Amino acid sequence: MNKRISPVVTPPAVQAKRIGPVISPDRSRVLLRPFYPVRKDIVRRIVAQVMALTDEAAAQLLASVLGEFQDRHLNVRQTFLDRFRQVQRYLKDRKETTPEKQLLIGSYFSHEYSPESAALFNPSIVPHPDQSNLPGGSLRFVLSLRATGEGHISSITFRTGTVSAKHRIKLTPPVSFVTEPEPLTNAIYQKDLFARKLQEAGLHSNFCRRVVAQLPGEFILDDLRRALKSERRQMTPVDALADRASQGILLLAESNYEVRFDPASHLAQRILFPSVPSQSNGIEDARFVRFRDDDGGITYYATYTAYDGKITLPQLLETADFLHFKFLTLNGPAVQNKGMALFPRKIDGRYAMLSRQDDENILLMYSDNIHFWQTPQPLLQPAQPWEMVKIGTCGSPIETEAGWLVLSHGVGPMRKYCLGAFLLDLKDPSRVIGRLRQPLLSPNQDEREGYVPNVVYTCGALLHGRELVIPYAMSDYATNFATVPIDDLLAAME
Protein backbone atom coordinates (compact mmCIF):
# COMPACT_ATOMS: atom_id res chain seq x y z
CA MET A 1 0.00 0.00 0.00
CA ASN A 2 1.44 3.34 -1.07
CA LYS A 3 1.82 5.99 1.57
CA ARG A 4 0.12 9.28 0.82
CA ILE A 5 2.54 12.20 0.84
CA SER A 6 1.11 15.52 1.97
CA PRO A 7 1.94 18.37 -0.38
CA VAL A 8 4.14 21.20 0.88
CA VAL A 9 1.94 24.22 1.49
CA THR A 10 3.56 27.49 0.47
CA PRO A 11 2.15 30.56 2.25
CA PRO A 12 0.65 33.16 -0.08
CA ALA A 13 2.92 36.04 -1.06
CA VAL A 14 1.97 39.43 0.37
CA GLN A 15 2.87 42.92 -0.76
CA ALA A 16 2.33 46.28 0.88
CA LYS A 17 0.03 48.71 -0.91
CA ARG A 18 1.34 52.19 -1.64
CA ILE A 19 -1.17 54.82 -0.50
CA GLY A 20 0.75 58.12 -0.24
CA PRO A 21 1.00 60.97 0.35
CA VAL A 22 4.57 61.54 -0.77
CA ILE A 23 6.68 63.88 1.39
CA SER A 24 9.34 65.63 -0.69
CA PRO A 25 12.22 67.82 0.55
CA ASP A 26 11.12 71.42 1.08
CA ARG A 27 13.99 73.80 0.32
CA SER A 28 12.00 76.80 1.51
CA ARG A 29 12.21 75.61 5.13
CA VAL A 30 15.39 77.33 6.28
CA LEU A 31 17.17 77.42 9.60
CA LEU A 32 19.07 80.43 10.97
CA ARG A 33 22.45 79.16 12.15
CA PRO A 34 25.80 80.55 13.30
CA PHE A 35 28.42 81.27 10.65
CA TYR A 36 32.08 81.10 11.69
CA PRO A 37 34.88 82.32 9.37
CA VAL A 38 37.85 79.99 9.17
CA ARG A 39 40.27 82.44 10.86
CA LYS A 40 40.08 84.87 13.76
CA ASP A 41 41.73 87.65 11.76
CA ILE A 42 38.76 87.52 9.36
CA VAL A 43 36.43 88.03 12.32
CA ARG A 44 38.46 91.04 13.46
CA ARG A 45 38.43 92.54 9.97
CA ILE A 46 34.64 92.18 9.59
CA VAL A 47 33.99 93.72 13.00
CA ALA A 48 36.39 96.60 12.28
CA GLN A 49 34.83 97.33 8.90
CA VAL A 50 31.31 97.45 10.33
CA MET A 51 32.53 99.71 13.10
CA ALA A 52 34.07 102.02 10.48
CA LEU A 53 30.66 102.61 8.87
CA THR A 54 28.78 105.77 9.73
CA ASP A 55 25.79 105.24 11.99
CA GLU A 56 23.49 106.19 9.10
CA ALA A 57 25.11 103.73 6.68
CA ALA A 58 24.96 100.93 9.30
CA ALA A 59 21.28 101.61 9.96
CA GLN A 60 20.47 101.54 6.26
CA LEU A 61 22.37 98.29 5.70
CA LEU A 62 20.69 96.66 8.70
CA ALA A 63 17.25 97.72 7.43
CA SER A 64 18.07 96.08 4.09
CA VAL A 65 19.14 92.81 5.77
CA LEU A 66 16.06 92.71 8.01
CA GLY A 67 13.81 93.51 5.08
CA GLU A 68 15.20 90.52 3.21
CA PHE A 69 15.31 87.95 6.03
CA GLN A 70 13.09 88.78 9.01
CA ASP A 71 9.94 87.26 7.42
CA ARG A 72 11.78 83.97 6.85
CA HIS A 73 12.61 83.37 10.52
CA LEU A 74 11.35 83.93 14.04
CA ASN A 75 13.21 86.32 16.37
CA VAL A 76 15.80 87.43 13.81
CA ARG A 77 16.85 90.46 15.87
CA GLN A 78 17.46 88.34 18.96
CA THR A 79 19.48 85.84 16.92
CA PHE A 80 21.66 88.61 15.48
CA LEU A 81 22.19 89.99 18.99
CA ASP A 82 23.21 86.54 20.26
CA ARG A 83 25.72 86.22 17.43
CA PHE A 84 27.11 89.68 18.22
CA ARG A 85 27.70 88.67 21.84
CA GLN A 86 29.75 85.72 20.63
CA VAL A 87 32.19 87.97 18.77
CA GLN A 88 32.09 91.16 20.84
CA ARG A 89 35.48 90.35 22.37
CA TYR A 90 36.99 91.41 19.04
CA LEU A 91 35.76 94.99 19.62
CA LYS A 92 38.18 97.58 20.93
CA ASP A 93 35.41 99.30 22.87
CA ARG A 94 31.84 98.00 23.00
CA LYS A 95 30.62 101.38 24.26
CA GLU A 96 31.28 102.76 20.78
CA THR A 97 28.71 100.46 19.16
CA THR A 98 25.15 101.46 18.46
CA PRO A 99 22.29 98.91 18.71
CA GLU A 100 22.11 98.93 14.90
CA LYS A 101 25.83 98.11 14.55
CA GLN A 102 25.52 95.32 17.09
CA LEU A 103 22.72 93.70 15.10
CA LEU A 104 24.55 94.28 11.83
CA ILE A 105 27.71 92.65 13.16
CA GLY A 106 25.58 89.69 14.29
CA SER A 107 24.13 89.32 10.80
CA TYR A 108 27.63 88.84 9.35
CA PHE A 109 28.08 85.82 11.60
CA SER A 110 24.75 84.18 10.73
CA HIS A 111 23.56 82.24 7.70
CA GLU A 112 20.61 80.30 6.40
CA TYR A 113 20.81 76.52 6.21
CA SER A 114 18.23 74.46 4.34
CA PRO A 115 18.14 71.17 6.29
CA GLU A 116 15.95 69.40 3.71
CA SER A 117 17.63 70.73 0.56
CA ALA A 118 19.05 67.35 -0.49
CA ALA A 119 16.70 64.72 0.97
CA LEU A 120 13.94 63.89 3.45
CA PHE A 121 13.89 60.17 4.14
CA ASN A 122 14.24 57.18 6.53
CA PRO A 123 11.06 57.85 8.53
CA SER A 124 9.82 56.35 11.76
CA ILE A 125 6.31 56.71 13.16
CA VAL A 126 4.82 56.58 16.68
CA PRO A 127 1.47 57.54 18.25
CA HIS A 128 1.35 61.24 19.16
CA PRO A 129 1.28 61.99 22.93
CA ASP A 130 -1.97 63.94 22.32
CA GLN A 131 -4.88 61.84 21.04
CA SER A 132 -7.63 64.31 21.93
CA ASN A 133 -10.38 65.66 19.61
CA LEU A 134 -10.13 62.98 16.92
CA PRO A 135 -12.89 61.28 14.92
CA GLY A 136 -13.73 57.74 15.97
CA GLY A 137 -11.18 55.15 14.89
CA SER A 138 -8.53 57.77 14.03
CA LEU A 139 -5.05 58.06 15.47
CA ARG A 140 -2.71 61.04 15.55
CA PHE A 141 0.97 60.27 14.88
CA VAL A 142 4.42 61.81 15.01
CA LEU A 143 6.62 61.14 12.01
CA SER A 144 10.37 61.64 12.37
CA LEU A 145 12.50 62.00 9.25
CA ARG A 146 16.16 62.25 8.40
CA ALA A 147 16.67 65.61 6.71
CA THR A 148 19.88 66.10 4.72
CA GLY A 149 21.22 69.44 3.52
CA GLU A 150 24.43 71.14 2.42
CA GLY A 151 27.55 69.12 3.18
CA HIS A 152 25.41 65.97 3.57
CA ILE A 153 24.74 66.91 7.19
CA SER A 154 21.75 65.02 8.58
CA SER A 155 19.34 66.15 11.28
CA ILE A 156 16.03 64.96 12.72
CA THR A 157 12.91 66.79 11.64
CA PHE A 158 9.25 66.06 12.33
CA ARG A 159 5.81 65.98 10.74
CA THR A 160 2.44 65.21 12.31
CA GLY A 161 -0.71 63.70 10.87
CA THR A 162 -3.59 61.28 11.38
CA VAL A 163 -4.56 57.79 10.27
CA SER A 164 -8.32 57.52 9.72
CA ALA A 165 -10.53 54.56 10.59
CA LYS A 166 -10.18 53.56 6.92
CA HIS A 167 -6.38 53.79 7.18
CA ARG A 168 -5.98 56.93 5.12
CA ILE A 169 -3.11 59.27 5.88
CA LYS A 170 -3.63 62.98 6.33
CA LEU A 171 -0.58 65.11 7.06
CA THR A 172 -0.72 68.38 8.96
CA PRO A 173 0.66 71.12 6.67
CA PRO A 174 4.19 71.97 7.89
CA VAL A 175 4.95 75.46 9.11
CA SER A 176 7.45 77.49 7.12
CA PHE A 177 9.70 78.31 10.08
CA VAL A 178 12.27 75.84 11.41
CA THR A 179 13.68 76.27 14.93
CA GLU A 180 16.31 74.63 17.08
CA PRO A 181 15.93 73.96 20.81
CA GLU A 182 17.77 75.74 23.59
CA PRO A 183 20.44 73.69 25.42
CA LEU A 184 19.75 73.18 29.12
CA THR A 185 22.86 74.37 30.93
CA ASN A 186 21.59 73.07 34.28
CA ALA A 187 20.90 69.51 33.12
CA ILE A 188 21.40 67.01 35.95
CA TYR A 189 23.98 64.20 35.74
CA GLN A 190 23.90 61.14 38.00
CA LYS A 191 27.36 60.56 39.46
CA ASP A 192 27.15 56.74 39.58
CA LEU A 193 25.91 56.50 35.99
CA PHE A 194 28.53 58.96 34.76
CA ALA A 195 31.32 57.07 36.53
CA ARG A 196 30.21 53.81 34.91
CA LYS A 197 30.13 55.46 31.47
CA LEU A 198 33.68 56.72 32.06
CA GLN A 199 34.75 53.19 32.99
CA GLU A 200 33.16 51.72 29.84
CA ALA A 201 34.87 54.41 27.74
CA GLY A 202 38.27 53.43 29.12
CA LEU A 203 38.59 56.56 31.28
CA HIS A 204 39.45 54.95 34.60
CA SER A 205 42.82 56.46 35.56
CA ASN A 206 43.62 57.82 39.02
CA PHE A 207 43.06 61.32 37.64
CA CYS A 208 39.54 60.37 36.51
CA ARG A 209 38.73 58.79 39.86
CA ARG A 210 39.89 61.89 41.74
CA VAL A 211 37.75 64.14 39.53
CA VAL A 212 34.67 61.96 40.06
CA ALA A 213 35.30 61.87 43.82
CA GLN A 214 34.84 65.66 43.93
CA LEU A 215 31.38 65.51 42.37
CA PRO A 216 28.14 65.39 44.36
CA GLY A 217 25.65 62.54 43.77
CA GLU A 218 23.81 64.75 41.30
CA PHE A 219 25.81 67.39 39.46
CA ILE A 220 25.64 69.83 36.55
CA LEU A 221 28.25 70.55 33.89
CA ASP A 222 29.64 73.54 35.79
CA ASP A 223 30.34 71.25 38.79
CA LEU A 224 32.34 68.95 36.51
CA ARG A 225 34.31 71.84 35.03
CA ARG A 226 35.19 73.10 38.52
CA ALA A 227 36.32 69.62 39.57
CA LEU A 228 38.50 69.29 36.47
CA LYS A 229 40.01 72.72 37.04
CA SER A 230 40.68 71.97 40.70
CA GLU A 231 42.36 68.66 39.94
CA ARG A 232 44.46 70.13 37.13
CA ARG A 233 45.64 72.96 39.37
CA GLN A 234 47.18 70.44 41.76
CA MET A 235 49.17 68.75 38.99
CA THR A 236 52.69 69.97 38.39
CA PRO A 237 54.23 69.57 35.93
CA VAL A 238 51.42 69.41 33.35
CA ASP A 239 50.56 65.79 32.60
CA ALA A 240 49.78 64.98 28.93
CA LEU A 241 47.78 61.92 29.98
CA ALA A 242 45.69 64.08 32.30
CA ASP A 243 45.14 66.48 29.41
CA ARG A 244 43.69 63.70 27.29
CA ALA A 245 41.66 62.39 30.23
CA SER A 246 40.21 65.88 30.82
CA GLN A 247 39.20 66.14 27.17
CA GLY A 248 37.64 62.67 27.28
CA ILE A 249 35.67 63.43 30.45
CA LEU A 250 34.31 66.67 29.02
CA LEU A 251 33.53 65.03 25.67
CA LEU A 252 31.50 62.33 27.41
CA ALA A 253 29.62 64.89 29.50
CA GLU A 254 28.90 67.13 26.52
CA SER A 255 27.66 64.12 24.53
CA ASN A 256 25.06 63.48 27.25
CA TYR A 257 23.02 66.64 27.15
CA GLU A 258 19.48 68.00 27.19
CA VAL A 259 17.60 70.48 25.03
CA ARG A 260 14.16 72.05 25.18
CA PHE A 261 11.98 73.63 22.51
CA ASP A 262 9.73 76.62 23.00
CA PRO A 263 6.34 75.13 24.04
CA ALA A 264 4.64 77.60 21.67
CA SER A 265 6.39 76.02 18.67
CA HIS A 266 4.60 73.55 16.43
CA LEU A 267 6.07 70.04 16.47
CA ALA A 268 6.67 70.18 12.70
CA GLN A 269 8.68 73.36 13.27
CA ARG A 270 11.23 71.64 15.51
CA ILE A 271 14.53 70.24 14.34
CA LEU A 272 17.33 68.40 16.16
CA PHE A 273 20.51 69.58 14.46
CA PRO A 274 24.01 68.23 15.24
CA SER A 275 25.53 70.18 18.13
CA VAL A 276 28.37 68.11 19.65
CA PRO A 277 31.58 66.72 18.08
CA SER A 278 30.44 63.08 17.97
CA GLN A 279 27.49 64.01 15.73
CA SER A 280 29.08 66.92 13.83
CA ASN A 281 28.38 65.34 10.43
CA GLY A 282 24.97 63.98 11.20
CA ILE A 283 22.22 62.62 13.41
CA GLU A 284 21.08 59.73 11.26
CA ASP A 285 18.20 57.25 11.05
CA ALA A 286 16.31 57.78 14.31
CA ARG A 287 14.14 54.78 15.22
CA PHE A 288 11.50 56.07 17.61
CA VAL A 289 9.55 53.71 19.84
CA ARG A 290 6.74 54.31 22.32
CA PHE A 291 8.14 52.50 25.36
CA ARG A 292 5.91 51.37 28.23
CA ASP A 293 7.74 51.67 31.55
CA ASP A 294 7.34 49.26 34.48
CA ASP A 295 4.97 51.69 36.22
CA GLY A 296 2.78 52.01 33.13
CA GLY A 297 4.18 55.39 32.13
CA ILE A 298 5.20 56.16 28.55
CA THR A 299 8.63 57.30 27.36
CA TYR A 300 9.58 57.83 23.74
CA TYR A 301 13.07 56.52 22.95
CA ALA A 302 14.93 56.66 19.67
CA THR A 303 18.13 54.91 18.77
CA TYR A 304 20.08 56.91 16.21
CA THR A 305 23.50 56.98 14.60
CA ALA A 306 25.90 59.80 15.46
CA TYR A 307 28.41 60.49 12.71
CA ASP A 308 31.47 62.76 13.01
CA GLY A 309 32.69 62.31 9.44
CA LYS A 310 34.79 59.25 10.28
CA ILE A 311 33.11 57.14 12.95
CA THR A 312 29.47 56.09 13.37
CA LEU A 313 28.18 55.44 16.88
CA PRO A 314 24.73 54.22 17.96
CA GLN A 315 23.24 56.60 20.55
CA LEU A 316 19.92 57.19 22.31
CA LEU A 317 17.30 59.94 22.46
CA GLU A 318 14.72 60.19 25.21
CA THR A 319 11.60 62.36 25.43
CA ALA A 320 8.18 62.28 27.04
CA ASP A 321 6.59 65.10 25.06
CA PHE A 322 8.74 65.94 21.99
CA LEU A 323 9.56 69.24 23.71
CA HIS A 324 12.31 68.18 26.10
CA PHE A 325 14.91 65.79 24.67
CA LYS A 326 17.81 63.99 26.33
CA PHE A 327 20.76 62.91 24.17
CA LEU A 328 22.42 59.90 25.80
CA THR A 329 25.50 57.88 24.96
CA LEU A 330 25.18 54.11 24.76
CA ASN A 331 28.10 52.16 26.17
CA GLY A 332 29.49 48.65 26.11
CA PRO A 333 31.16 46.36 23.56
CA ALA A 334 27.85 45.71 21.75
CA VAL A 335 27.42 49.40 20.90
CA GLN A 336 28.72 49.50 17.35
CA ASN A 337 27.66 49.59 13.70
CA LYS A 338 24.08 50.63 12.87
CA GLY A 339 20.50 49.45 13.15
CA MET A 340 19.89 49.16 16.89
CA ALA A 341 16.15 48.85 17.60
CA LEU A 342 14.69 48.80 21.10
CA PHE A 343 11.74 46.59 22.05
CA PRO A 344 8.72 48.66 23.27
CA ARG A 345 8.78 47.14 26.76
CA LYS A 346 11.00 45.05 29.00
CA ILE A 347 11.02 41.28 28.60
CA ASP A 348 11.43 39.28 31.82
CA GLY A 349 12.51 42.47 33.58
CA ARG A 350 15.23 43.40 31.10
CA TYR A 351 15.54 45.78 28.18
CA ALA A 352 15.84 44.03 24.82
CA MET A 353 17.40 45.33 21.63
CA LEU A 354 17.97 44.13 18.08
CA SER A 355 21.26 45.14 16.47
CA ARG A 356 23.78 44.39 13.75
CA GLN A 357 27.43 44.39 14.81
CA ASP A 358 28.90 42.61 11.80
CA ASP A 359 27.22 44.55 8.95
CA GLU A 360 25.57 41.32 7.82
CA ASN A 361 23.35 39.58 10.39
CA ILE A 362 20.71 40.55 12.97
CA LEU A 363 21.51 39.97 16.64
CA LEU A 364 19.53 40.10 19.89
CA MET A 365 20.77 41.42 23.22
CA TYR A 366 19.44 42.12 26.70
CA SER A 367 20.44 44.57 29.43
CA ASP A 368 19.46 45.54 32.96
CA ASN A 369 20.37 49.14 32.16
CA ILE A 370 19.31 50.90 28.96
CA HIS A 371 22.67 52.74 28.77
CA PHE A 372 24.89 49.62 28.65
CA TRP A 373 24.91 46.72 26.20
CA GLN A 374 27.29 43.80 26.45
CA THR A 375 26.73 40.45 24.72
CA PRO A 376 24.63 40.12 21.55
CA GLN A 377 23.51 36.70 20.35
CA PRO A 378 23.02 35.77 16.65
CA LEU A 379 19.35 35.79 15.66
CA LEU A 380 18.94 35.90 11.88
CA GLN A 381 21.20 35.70 8.84
CA PRO A 382 20.61 36.33 5.12
CA ALA A 383 18.66 33.51 3.46
CA GLN A 384 16.83 34.64 0.32
CA PRO A 385 18.42 35.93 -2.91
CA TRP A 386 17.07 39.48 -2.36
CA GLU A 387 18.91 39.70 0.99
CA MET A 388 22.12 37.78 0.39
CA VAL A 389 24.43 40.81 0.87
CA LYS A 390 23.10 41.66 4.32
CA ILE A 391 19.98 42.10 6.41
CA GLY A 392 19.06 44.58 9.14
CA THR A 393 16.16 45.83 11.21
CA CYS A 394 13.74 48.51 10.05
CA GLY A 395 12.58 49.85 13.38
CA SER A 396 11.48 48.53 16.75
CA PRO A 397 9.56 45.26 17.06
CA ILE A 398 5.75 45.57 17.09
CA GLU A 399 3.83 43.46 19.61
CA THR A 400 1.03 41.34 18.13
CA GLU A 401 -0.93 38.41 19.52
CA ALA A 402 1.08 36.11 17.23
CA GLY A 403 4.51 37.39 18.27
CA TRP A 404 6.93 40.27 17.87
CA LEU A 405 6.61 41.53 14.30
CA VAL A 406 9.86 43.01 12.96
CA LEU A 407 10.25 44.77 9.63
CA SER A 408 13.63 44.13 8.07
CA HIS A 409 15.61 45.25 5.06
CA GLY A 410 17.56 43.02 2.74
CA VAL A 411 20.27 43.97 0.27
CA GLY A 412 20.56 41.93 -2.92
CA PRO A 413 22.01 42.17 -6.44
CA MET A 414 23.06 45.66 -7.55
CA ARG A 415 22.82 46.76 -3.88
CA LYS A 416 19.04 46.88 -4.18
CA TYR A 417 17.24 47.35 -0.85
CA CYS A 418 13.88 45.66 -0.20
CA LEU A 419 11.68 45.43 2.89
CA GLY A 420 10.96 42.09 4.51
CA ALA A 421 9.52 40.91 7.83
CA PHE A 422 9.96 38.21 10.44
CA LEU A 423 8.21 37.11 13.64
CA LEU A 424 9.70 36.40 17.07
CA ASP A 425 8.20 34.49 19.97
CA LEU A 426 6.54 36.86 22.47
CA LYS A 427 8.03 35.24 25.57
CA ASP A 428 11.35 34.23 24.04
CA PRO A 429 12.39 36.61 21.22
CA SER A 430 15.46 34.49 20.51
CA ARG A 431 13.06 32.10 18.71
CA VAL A 432 12.28 33.06 15.11
CA ILE A 433 8.81 31.64 14.43
CA GLY A 434 8.06 33.17 11.04
CA ARG A 435 9.71 34.89 8.11
CA LEU A 436 8.72 36.21 4.68
CA ARG A 437 10.22 34.38 1.73
CA GLN A 438 9.47 37.25 -0.68
CA PRO A 439 9.93 41.01 -0.14
CA LEU A 440 7.08 42.94 1.39
CA LEU A 441 8.04 46.02 -0.62
CA SER A 442 10.55 46.54 -3.44
CA PRO A 443 11.47 49.77 -5.24
CA ASN A 444 9.31 50.27 -8.34
CA GLN A 445 10.08 52.32 -11.43
CA ASP A 446 8.89 55.53 -9.77
CA GLU A 447 11.03 54.95 -6.66
CA ARG A 448 14.37 53.75 -7.97
CA GLU A 449 15.84 57.19 -8.82
CA GLY A 450 17.32 59.27 -6.02
CA TYR A 451 20.38 60.09 -3.96
CA VAL A 452 20.96 56.34 -3.47
CA PRO A 453 19.15 54.47 -6.29
CA ASN A 454 17.11 51.26 -5.90
CA VAL A 455 16.34 51.60 -2.20
CA VAL A 456 13.20 51.39 -0.09
CA TYR A 457 13.81 51.75 3.63
CA THR A 458 11.97 52.53 6.85
CA CYS A 459 12.95 53.18 10.45
CA GLY A 460 9.65 52.10 11.97
CA ALA A 461 6.00 51.23 11.29
CA LEU A 462 2.72 51.61 13.19
CA LEU A 463 -0.05 49.08 13.83
CA HIS A 464 -3.47 50.75 13.52
CA GLY A 465 -6.25 48.29 14.24
CA ARG A 466 -5.55 45.35 11.92
CA GLU A 467 -3.55 47.43 9.42
CA LEU A 468 0.20 47.99 9.42
CA VAL A 469 1.10 51.54 8.35
CA ILE A 470 4.60 51.78 6.86
CA PRO A 471 6.22 55.12 6.06
CA TYR A 472 9.19 54.42 3.84
CA ALA A 473 12.00 56.23 2.06
CA MET A 474 12.37 56.14 -1.72
CA SER A 475 16.02 55.94 -2.80
CA ASP A 476 17.19 58.17 0.06
CA TYR A 477 15.37 61.19 -1.37
CA ALA A 478 11.68 61.41 -0.41
CA THR A 479 9.14 59.54 1.73
CA ASN A 480 5.92 57.67 0.94
CA PHE A 481 3.38 55.56 2.86
CA ALA A 482 2.21 51.98 2.38
CA THR A 483 -0.16 49.68 4.28
CA VAL A 484 -0.69 45.95 4.60
CA PRO A 485 -3.34 44.00 6.57
CA ILE A 486 -1.64 42.46 9.57
CA ASP A 487 -3.56 39.18 9.13
CA ASP A 488 -2.36 38.83 5.53
CA LEU A 489 1.20 39.56 6.62
CA LEU A 490 1.15 36.97 9.40
CA ALA A 491 -0.43 34.40 7.10
CA ALA A 492 2.40 34.84 4.62
CA MET A 493 5.07 34.01 7.21
CA GLU A 494 6.91 30.70 6.92
Buried (B, 14 or more C-beta within 10 A) or exposed (E): EEEEEEEEEEBEEBBBEBBEEEBBBBEEBBBBBBEBBEEEEEBBEBBEEBBEBEEEBBBEBBEEBBEEBEEBBBBBBEBBBBBBEEBBEBBEEEEEBEEBBBBBBBBBBBBEBBBBBBBBBBBBBBBBBEEEEBEEEBBBBBBBBBBBBEEEBBBBBBBBBBBBEEBBBEBBEBBEBBBBBEBBEEBEBEBEBBBBBBBBBEBBBEBBEBBBEBBEEEBBBEBBBEBBEEBBEEEEEEBEEBEEBBEBBBBBBBBBBBBBBBEEBBBBBBBBBBBBEBBBBBBBBBBBBBBBEEEEEEBBBBBBBBBBEEEBBBBBBBBEEBBBBBBBBBBBEBBBBBBBBBBBBBBEEBBBBBBBBBEBBBBBBBBEEBBBBBEBEEBBEBEBEBBEBBBBBBBBBBBBEBBBBBBBBBBBEEEBBBBBBBBBBBEEBEEBBBBBBBBBBBBEEEBBEBBBBBBBBBBBBBBBBEBBBBBBBBBBBBBBBBBBBBEBBBEBBE
